[in-house]
Amino acid sequence: MAVTNWMSWEGGVDLIAVTAPDVAMPNVIVHVARMVHTPVGSAPSGIVFWQPDPSLPPAVCGFVSTDPKVGAYFGPQIFAGTPFEGAPVLDAKIEIVSGPDACSARVEVAGHVFETSLTGLAPAELIQRAPIATAPFTQQGLEAPAATATLKVNGQPVEIIIPPVGITGGPCAVSAPCGLYAR
């Protein structure tokens, strides 16, 4: 099978959550990496979705990157056919801290600061997932699920609930030291 669209990363910190038990779809996504590589370049990048009131439009939604060309690659090339295909590209500052037992991300984007902290990381495991409707790409990489996760938005702690499975078919609070999406 020929691979025409791909992205790989190093230093991934992924958090997908809801802010209340009655929220049906995740209203928090902070899915970023220290460096993302694509055919059009490499840059710290990812996606942020923040919808503090699920009855209103998101406060922040888009592919985040320090390079707009890299950010613009994700929607049409990787997330085609999903609700994120047409998401805007937002300029962001992304800082990642990784260790054997914990990792964190700090993302400044669209006038907001998102700080995630994942602790109690399990040993990293090799994953390979086939495409699914919400993630129409093959996934390969290393993942270390977190025992606990926290989120601060603009310096204020946000209560979050971590679903058992995320939109990509894996854990919702995970360190992803390296990986690949391909389609």
GIBEL-V530840 format. One record per backbone hydrogen bond with DSSP energy under -0.5 kcal/mol. CO is the residue of the C=O (numbers start at 1). NH is the residue of the N-H. Records with the same first field share a line. If there is no record, write none. Layout:
# GIBEL-V530840
CO=NH + NH
This chain:
# GIBEL-V530840
2=4
5=183
6=39
7=181
8=37
9=179
10=34 + 35
11=34
12=176
13=32
14=174
15=30
17=27 + 28
18=161
20=23
22=24
27=51
28=17
29=49
30=15 + 32
31=47
32=13
33=45
35=10
36=43
37=8
38=41
41=38
43=36
44=66
45=33
46=64
47=31
48=62
49=29
50=59 + 60
52=54
53=56
60=50
62=48
63=90
64=46
65=92
67=70 + 71
68=72
69=73
70=73 + 74
71=74 + 75
72=76
73=77
74=78 + 79
79=82
82=85
84=87
88=63 + 90
90=65
91=110
92=94
93=108
95=106
97=104
101=120 + 121
102=99
103=118
104=97
105=116
106=95
107=109 + 114
108=93
109=112
112=109
113=154
114=107
115=152
116=105
117=150
118=103
119=147 + 148
125=143
127=141
129=139
132=135
135=132 + 137
138=182
139=129
140=180
141=127
142=178
143=125
144=175
145=122
148=119
150=117
151=158
152=115
153=156
156=153
158=151
161=18 + 163
163=172
166=169
170=166
172=16
173=146
174=14 + 176
175=144
176=12
177=11
178=142
179=9
180=140
181=7
182=138
